[in-house]
Amino acid sequence: MHFEPTWESLAQFTIPAWYQDAKFGIFIHWGLYSVPAFDNEWYPRNMYIPGSRAFEHHRQRWGDHRVFGLKDFIPLFKAERFDPARWVDLFKRAGAKYVVPVAEHHDGFAMYDSALTRWNAAQMGPKRDIIGDLAKAARQAGLVFGLSSHRAEHWWFLNGGRTFDSDVQSPSYEDFYGPAQPSPDWGTPEYDGNDWNPRPNAKFLEDWLARSCELVDKYQPNLIYFDWWIYQIVFAPYLQRFAAHYYNRAQSYPLGGAINCKNEAFPEGTAVFGVERGQLNHIRSTLWQGDTSVAKNSWGYTTELDYKTTSSLLHNLIDMVSKNGTMLLNICPRADGTIPEAEERMLLEIGRWLAVNGEAIYGSRPWKVFGEGPTDVVSGAFQEVKRAPFTGQDIRFTTQGETLYAILLGWPKDGTVTIQSLGLSSGLYPRPISRIELLGSDAPVQCEREVEGLRVILPKGDQGHPAYALRIVG
């Protein structure tokens, strides 16, 4: 098969089997923003926005923007304790099947050995090929390797430094700070969500394409994740050129390749749809990916991370899988390359649950309905904070061949739950049910099938887990 740079040709794309089955991956935001460890991963932008919290912090902690700018964090970003083998071992114990580090964030500092920019981790800061080292360790451990590029947003990301006397205006650093063009004003009616002036010019777009292809040719990723801004109108022909290049190359990879994108930047059937910090309220006919972070307030490390609970992360994973999704969970390493202890604990707790209940997750497919229960999910990006916590009355379904799983998102009141979708009157499960088994337990599960639902009584003394997976045996 040969792909041409047209949407019609790119529609030949098929989602790789590994991606369909993996269900859980690790996202990694790690870069210069990890050094100040303040605000969030947009510190490199916000530090140049007069009046912002980061701007005032920067002046007090690091000094005048003319003297100490973003470039001056590079020598402090040493990654001296970065151990890719240790990272990967943690990811495997967490039950993850793939890993996706950010190769370049909006700030323009490449975390890989690039021939297209001197501002990269192999030549400055850590002075090692972070992406290359992690790719090698991941593959040696049997994890699928992908990477993420946020280069598109660099067109406007540092434009605040143009509004006052800062080092962004110095010609000496123009190749790092970049165009720094006016950014979108998301709150005005003139901004229609997908275009404005000045548009990225041909020079920037060709550089974006060259950098994206360099990542493919150098690291052969099995997944390429793009952040949202590629959905601008002017990017469309460059997306087609990139996708044709990547999909043609990926045909020689043992596991193939896929592009993950947001906001319909790619037409349906040419890439895998992504939802940032949100979920769907329905089963999607094709695979989709939800990405979120262990912290509510940042994708990168700060000293003020507001962590989520392990239960809420697992519930998100289960909910996404029941709707034909996979979850990419972001972690926030420190500048020295260590993973915060709280994040290690969360990952290991997820891993322990998956070690017991993984058969209901990995390689599973949606059932006729995704689930039932009182908690509504608000569909779409950045909606995760609008959902109330799931309860023991919320149930999600998955299947493995002829086997059905019902996953309870908590301990039901009195240890008893009625699964309405399995009632005799629902018509969703016409076969007789011979027994129900609780994964991880040898204790018998009592059940009685009635017209209005299947009444299940869980074994006593098994409370305290984030979720409970029931195997339905017909």
C-alpha positions in Angstrom: 0.0 0.0 0.0 1.2 3.5 -0.8 -0.1 6.6 0.8 -0.4 9.9 -1.1 -0.7 13.3 0.6 -4.5 13.5 0.1 -7.3 12.8 2.6 -8.7 10.2 0.2 -5.5 8.2 0.1 -4.9 8.6 3.9 -8.3 7.1 4.5 -6.6 3.7 3.8 -5.2 4.0 7.3 -6.0 1.2 9.7 -5.5 1.3 13.4 -2.7 -1.0 14.5 -3.7 -4.0 16.6 -1.4 -3.1 19.5 -3.2 0.2 19.8 -6.7 -1.4 19.8 -5.5 -3.8 22.6 -3.2 -1.7 24.8 -5.8 0.4 26.7 -3.3 2.2 29.0 -0.2 4.2 28.2 2.1 6.7 30.0 2.4 10.3 28.8 5.5 12.3 29.9 5.7 16.1 30.1 9.3 16.9 31.0 11.3 19.8 29.9 12.6 23.3 30.8 9.4 24.1 32.6 10.4 21.5 35.2 13.3 23.7 36.4 11.3 26.6 37.8 8.6 24.1 38.9 6.1 26.9 39.3 2.6 27.6 37.9 2.4 24.8 35.2 4.0 23.6 32.0 3.1 27.0 30.4 5.6 28.7 32.6 7.8 29.5 29.6 4.9 31.5 28.1 3.4 32.9 31.3 6.8 34.2 32.6 6.7 36.7 29.7 3.1 37.9 30.3 3.2 41.1 32.3 0.8 40.9 35.3 0.6 37.1 35.4 1.5 35.1 38.5 4.4 33.5 36.7 5.8 36.9 35.5 5.9 38.3 39.1 7.4 35.1 40.4 10.1 35.1 37.7 11.2 38.6 38.5 11.4 37.9 42.2 13.0 34.5 42.0 15.1 34.7 38.8 15.6 38.4 38.0 15.2 40.7 35.1 13.8 39.2 31.9 16.4 40.9 29.9 19.1 39.0 31.7 17.5 35.8 32.8 15.1 34.4 30.3 13.8 31.0 29.2 17.2 30.2 27.6 18.9 30.5 31.0 16.9 27.5 32.4 18.7 25.2 29.9 22.0 24.9 31.9 20.0 24.2 35.0 18.1 21.4 33.3 20.7 18.7 33.9 18.6 15.5 34.2 21.4 14.1 36.3 19.3 11.4 37.9 17.4 10.4 34.7 17.4 6.6 34.5 15.3 5.4 31.5 15.5 1.8 32.6 14.1 2.6 36.0 11.3 4.7 34.4 10.3 1.9 32.1 10.4 -0.7 34.9 7.9 1.5 36.8 5.7 1.9 33.8 5.6 -1.9 33.3 4.7 -2.4 36.9 1.9 0.1 36.5 0.4 -2.0 33.8 1.1 0.4 31.0 1.5 -1.0 27.5 2.9 2.1 25.7 4.9 5.3 26.5 4.6 8.7 24.9 7.2 11.3 25.9 6.9 14.9 24.7 9.7 15.3 22.2 9.2 19.1 21.9 6.8 21.3 23.8 5.5 24.7 22.8 8.6 26.4 24.2 10.7 25.1 21.3 13.4 23.1 23.3 13.8 19.7 21.6 14.3 16.8 24.0 16.1 14.8 21.3 19.2 14.9 19.1 18.0 17.2 16.3 19.9 18.2 13.2 17.5 21.1 12.6 18.0 23.1 15.8 20.9 23.7 18.1 18.4 24.1 21.0 18.2 20.5 21.9 18.9 18.3 24.9 21.7 16.4 23.1 23.8 19.6 22.7 22.6 21.6 25.7 21.3 21.0 29.2 21.3 17.3 29.9 23.6 16.7 26.8 22.0 13.4 26.0 19.4 12.2 23.6 16.4 11.9 26.1 14.0 10.6 23.5 16.5 8.2 22.0 17.5 6.8 25.4 13.8 6.3 26.5 12.9 4.7 23.1 15.7 2.2 23.5 14.7 1.3 27.1 11.0 1.1 26.4 11.5 -1.3 23.4 13.9 -3.4 25.3 11.3 -3.8 28.0 8.6 -4.7 25.5 6.6 -1.4 25.7 5.4 0.3 22.5 7.1 3.6 21.9 5.4 6.8 20.7 6.2 10.4 21.0 4.5 13.8 21.1 5.2 17.0 19.2 3.8 20.4 20.3 5.9 22.4 17.8 2.9 24.0 16.1 2.1 26.1 19.1 5.6 27.7 19.0 4.4 30.1 16.4 2.8 32.3 19.1 3.8 30.7 22.4 6.5 33.3 23.5 4.9 36.4 22.0 4.6 38.0 25.5 8.3 38.7 25.4 7.7 41.1 22.4 5.6 43.4 24.6 8.3 44.6 26.9 12.1 44.7 27.1 13.1 41.1 27.3 15.6 38.6 25.9 12.9 37.4 23.5 13.7 40.4 21.4 17.4 39.7 21.1 18.5 38.6 17.6 20.9 36.2 19.2 18.1 34.0 20.4 15.7 34.3 17.5 16.3 30.7 16.4 15.1 29.6 19.8 12.3 32.0 20.8 11.0 31.8 17.3 8.3 33.8 15.5 6.5 34.8 18.7 3.6 36.1 16.7 0.4 37.5 18.1 -1.6 34.7 19.7 -5.3 33.9 19.5 -7.7 35.8 21.8 -9.9 32.9 22.7 -12.5 35.2 24.3 -13.3 37.4 21.3 -16.0 36.7 18.7 -13.5 37.5 16.0 -11.6 34.3 16.8 -13.5 31.5 15.1 -11.6 28.7 16.6 -9.5 27.6 13.6 -7.9 30.6 11.9 -6.6 34.1 12.4 -4.0 36.5 11.2 -1.1 36.4 11.0 -1.2 32.8 9.9 1.9 30.7 10.2 4.0 31.3 7.1 5.6 28.8 4.7 9.0 29.0 6.4 7.5 28.0 9.8 5.3 25.3 8.3 8.1 23.8 6.3 10.2 23.7 9.5 7.3 22.1 11.3 7.1 19.4 8.7 10.9 18.9 8.6 11.0 18.5 12.4 8.0 16.1 12.4 9.6 13.9 9.7 12.9 14.0 11.5 11.3 12.4 14.5 9.8 9.7 12.4 13.0 8.9 10.5 15.2 9.0 13.6 13.0 7.1 16.2 10.4 5.1 14.2 7.6 5.8 16.7 4.6 3.6 16.6 2.4 6.5 17.7 2.7 10.2 17.0 0.6 12.5 19.2 0.0 16.1 18.1 -1.4 18.8 20.3 -4.4 20.9 19.3 -3.1 23.7 17.2 -2.5 21.7 14.0 -6.2 22.0 13.3 -5.6 25.5 11.9 -6.6 25.7 8.2 -3.2 26.5 7.0 -1.7 23.3 8.4 -4.0 21.0 6.3 -1.7 20.3 3.3 1.3 19.9 5.7 -0.6 17.4 7.7 -1.3 15.4 4.6 2.3 15.5 3.5 3.4 14.4 7.0 0.9 11.6 7.3 1.7 10.2 3.9 5.4 10.1 4.9 4.8 8.6 8.2 2.3 6.0 7.2 4.5 4.9 4.3 7.4 4.5 6.6 5.4 2.8 9.3 4.4 -0.1 7.0 7.9 -1.4 7.6 7.6 -1.2 11.4 6.7 -4.5 13.0 3.8 -2.8 15.0 2.9 -0.2 12.4 2.1 3.4 13.3 -0.8 5.7 14.1 -1.4 9.5 14.5 -3.4 10.8 17.4 -5.0 14.2 17.1 -7.7 16.5 18.5 -10.4 18.8 17.3 -10.9 16.9 14.0 -7.5 18.1 12.6 -7.6 14.9 10.6 -10.8 13.7 8.9 -12.4 10.6 10.4 -10.7 7.4 9.3 -7.2 9.0 8.7 -6.0 9.1 12.3 -7.1 8.3 15.9 -9.4 10.9 17.6 -8.2 12.3 21.0 -10.0 13.9 23.9 -7.9 16.1 26.3 -8.9 16.0 30.0 -12.3 14.6 29.2 -14.3 11.6 28.2 -17.2 10.6 26.0 -20.7 9.8 27.0 -21.2 7.1 24.3 -19.5 4.2 22.6 -17.4 5.4 19.7 -17.4 3.1 16.7 -13.6 3.5 16.2 -10.9 3.6 18.8 -10.3 7.0 20.5 -7.8 8.1 23.1 -8.4 10.1 26.2 -5.4 11.9 27.7 -5.2 13.3 31.2 -2.7 14.0 33.9 -2.1 12.7 37.4 -2.4 16.4 38.5 -5.4 18.6 38.2 -3.4 21.8 37.7 -0.5 21.0 35.5 1.0 18.6 33.0 4.6 19.4 34.1 6.2 19.2 37.5 5.6 22.0 40.0 6.0 22.1 43.8 2.3 22.7 44.0 0.8 19.8 42.2 -2.9 19.1 43.1 -3.0 15.3 42.6 -6.0 13.3 41.7 -6.9 10.1 43.5 -5.8 6.7 42.2 -9.5 5.6 42.2 -10.5 8.5 40.0 -7.8 7.7 37.5 -8.8 4.0 37.4 -12.4 5.0 37.0 -11.5 7.2 34.0 -9.6 4.3 32.5 -12.5 1.8 33.0 -15.0 4.3 31.6 -12.9 5.1 28.5 -12.3 1.4 27.8 -16.0 0.6 28.0 -16.6 3.2 25.3 -13.9 1.9 22.9 -11.2 4.2 24.3 -7.7 4.0 25.7 -6.2 6.2 28.4 -2.9 8.0 28.1 -2.0 9.1 31.6 0.6 11.9 32.1 3.3 12.0 34.7 5.4 15.0 35.8 9.1 14.2 36.4 11.3 16.6 38.3 14.1 18.5 36.5 16.7 16.0 37.8 14.9 13.1 36.2 13.2 11.6 39.2 9.6 10.8 39.3 7.8 12.2 42.4 7.0 9.6 45.0 3.3 10.4 45.0 3.2 9.6 41.3 5.1 6.3 41.7 2.6 5.3 44.4 -0.4 6.0 42.1 1.2 4.1 39.2 1.9 1.1 41.4 -1.6 1.1 42.8 -3.0 1.2 39.3 -0.7 -1.7 38.4 -1.8 -3.8 41.3 -5.5 -3.4 40.3 -4.7 -4.2 36.6 -2.7 -7.3 37.7 -5.9 -8.7 39.1 -8.5 -7.3 36.7 -6.5 -6.8 33.5 -8.5 -9.5 31.6 -11.5 -7.1 31.7 -9.4 -4.3 30.2 -6.5 -5.4 27.9 -7.6 -6.5 24.5 -11.3 -6.0 25.5 -14.0 -4.5 23.3 -17.2 -2.6 24.1 -20.4 -4.5 24.7 -23.9 -3.5 23.4 -24.1 -0.7 26.0 -21.1 0.9 27.8 -22.8 0.8 31.2 -25.4 2.1 33.6 -25.7 4.0 36.8 -26.6 7.4 38.3 -23.4 9.4 37.5 -23.6 11.3 34.2 -20.4 11.9 32.2 -20.2 15.3 30.4 -18.8 14.5 27.0 -15.9 16.4 25.5 -12.5 17.9 26.2 -11.8 19.7 29.5 -15.0 18.3 31.0 -13.5 15.9 33.6 -14.0 18.3 36.5 -17.7 18.5 35.7 -18.3 14.9 36.5 -19.3 13.8 40.0 -17.3 10.9 41.5 -18.5 7.5 40.4 -20.2 5.2 42.9 -20.7 1.5 43.5 -24.0 1.8 41.6 -22.1 2.8 38.4 -21.3 -0.1 36.2 -19.2 -0.4 33.0 -19.2 -3.3 30.6 -16.4 -4.8 28.5 -16.1 -8.0 26.5 -13.5 -10.6 25.5 -15.0 -12.8 22.8 -18.1 -14.4 24.3 -17.2 -13.3 27.9 -18.9 -10.3 29.4 -17.4 -8.3 32.3 -19.4 -5.9 34.5 -17.1 -3.6 36.4 -18.5 -1.9 39.5 -16.9 1.5 40.1 -16.9 1.2 43.9 -18.3 -1.0 46.6 -22.1 -1.1 46.3 -24.2 -0.3 49.4 -24.6 -3.4 51.6 -22.5 -5.2 49.0 -25.5 -5.7 46.8 -26.1 -4.3 43.3 -28.8 -4.9 40.7 -27.5 -4.8 37.1 -30.4 -3.7 35.1 -28.8 -4.3 31.7 -28.7 -8.0 32.5 -32.4 -8.3 33.6 -34.6 -10.7 31.7 -36.7 -7.8 30.3 -33.7 -5.8 28.8 -33.1 -8.3 26.0 -29.4 -7.3 25.9 -28.2 -10.7 27.3 -30.6 -13.4 26.1 -28.4 -16.3 27.1 -28.8 -18.0 30.5 -26.3 -17.0 33.2 -24.7 -20.0 34.9 -22.5 -18.1 37.4 -20.7 -14.9 38.2 -17.1 -14.7 39.3 -15.3 -11.8 41.1 -11.9 -11.4 39.6 -9.2 -11.9 42.2 -11.4 -13.8 44.6 -12.3 -17.5 45.1 -15.3 -16.7 47.2 -18.7 -17.5 45.6 -20.8 -14.7 44.2 -24.5 -15.0 44.8 -26.8 -13.8 42.1 -30.4 -14.0 41.1 -31.7 -13.0 37.7 -35.0 -11.2 37.7 -37.1 -9.4 35.2 -35.8 -6.0 36.2 -32.2 -6.9 36.6 -29.5 -9.3 37.8 -29.1 -9.0 41.6 -25.6 -9.6 42.7 -24.3 -10.1 46.3 -20.6 -9.6 46.6 -18.5 -11.7 49.1 -18.1 -10.0 52.4 -14.8 -8.6 53.6 -13.5 -7.5 50.2 -14.2 -3.8 50.4 -11.6 -1.1 49.8 -10.7 -1.6 46.2 -11.2 1.2 43.5 -13.4 -1.1 41.4 -14.6 -4.7 41.2 -14.7 -6.7 38.0 -17.3 -9.5 37.6 -16.9 -12.2 35.0 -20.3 -13.2 33.6 -20.3 -16.9 32.6 -23.1 -17.9 30.2 
